[in-house]
Amino acid sequence: MFKSYHVLKEDRPHKAGGGVAILIKKNIRFSPFSFTPSATIEAIGASILLSNNSQIDLISIYVPKGDCEVADVEHLFNRLNPTLIGGDFNGHHTMWESDSQSNKAGRSIAKAILNNNSMCLLTPRHLGTRIDPGLGKPSTIDLTIASSSLAIASSISVGQYTGSDHLPLTIVLNATPARNTGQPPTWITNDKKWNDWNAFIHSSLLEANFHSISDPAEATSTFNRSIEAANTKFFKLSQPPSLNCVTQCRPWWNDACKVAVRTARKAFRKWRDSPLSPTLRLEWSRAEANKKKI
């Protein structure tokens, strides 16, 4: 199912369940990064290269016990690139649920956002991202937080029911990723410009106070940006022939699959509108079982 994606994942150590993952289309250029293990937040991230040679950071998180601290959330915000964070925070707060009773995770998230001038909550009030399997009551615990530069031209919406008690979210950003074209582009160097290239990098690192940076990840990112800037200034990037992206077919998907999925979604919506009806719940369960059987 995921052959056309790179799967980045962080399993929960020494325990079953949990964990986080990010799936990235194989024709998108990216670099993964991870976080120091935390007792309250599971997280993994990837820096996506954009067509204008800038980067954005995507972070997938899970707060299994709803007990994260303010500092834990603020650590996720501490990125050099514009950042988008999404996941199951298990947090309740009046900032996104006016009728909810705030818990520790909710208070920590709200305070971290209010303490940071550059991060915004994308999730609108009462988005209803999780449906209680017993009561059919929606709650908003799957949150999306983004840098203001990304949030200003973004949209978020709830997707169709897929069988989980959490509904999928579709987030649209005003950003175009750089895509691989089969043959990667290469720098066309000029032997006469190497001295200027070296001098530019030296000056760039001095300006960034490179030798005083103690964090290895920040040092690597600073050095890479200097090289990219020097390459862009003194050399040219080749333009490989573009290839049409062909969507991989799914030979097992047929009309029966379409009908089963459509029927299960319809049964779920009916039960969600009348969650106390045992008949509608039974119809939904049978539709789900039939969908999985097919």
Number of C-alpha atoms within 10 A of each C-alpha: 6 9 9 13 14 15 13 16 17 19 15 13 10 6 8 8 9 13 20 20 18 19 13 17 14 14 16 16 16 21 11 15 15 14 13 9 12 10 12 17 21 24 27 23 25 21 19 22 20 17 13 10 13 15 21 21 22 20 26 21 23 21 20 17 14 20 20 23 18 19 13 17 19 18 12 17 23 9 13 12 15 20 26 26 22 20 19 20 24 21 28 25 21 15 18 23 19 12 11 14 11 17 14 17 24 25 19 23 26 20 16 20 19 13 12 12 10 15 23 19 20 23 24 15 12 17 19 19 21 19 17 13 15 9 13 19 13 18 20 24 25 23 22 22 21 25 23 18 14 21 22 13 11 15 14 15 14 13 12 12 17 15 14 10 14 20 18 16 19 11 16 13 13 11 16 11 18 18 17 15 16 13 11 11 13 11 13 11 13 11 6 9 12 14 9 13 19 13 12 19 20 14 12 19 17 12 9 14 11 16 9 9 13 9 8 9 11 14 17 13 11 19 17 13 17 19 18 13 17 19 18 14 12 17 16 13 12 11 12 13 11 11 10 8 9 6 7 9 7 8 6 8 10 10 8 11 16 11 12 19 20 16 17 23 19 15 20 24 16 16 22 21 12 15 19 13 13 11 12 19 21 13 17 22 15 14 21 20 13 15 19 12 9 12
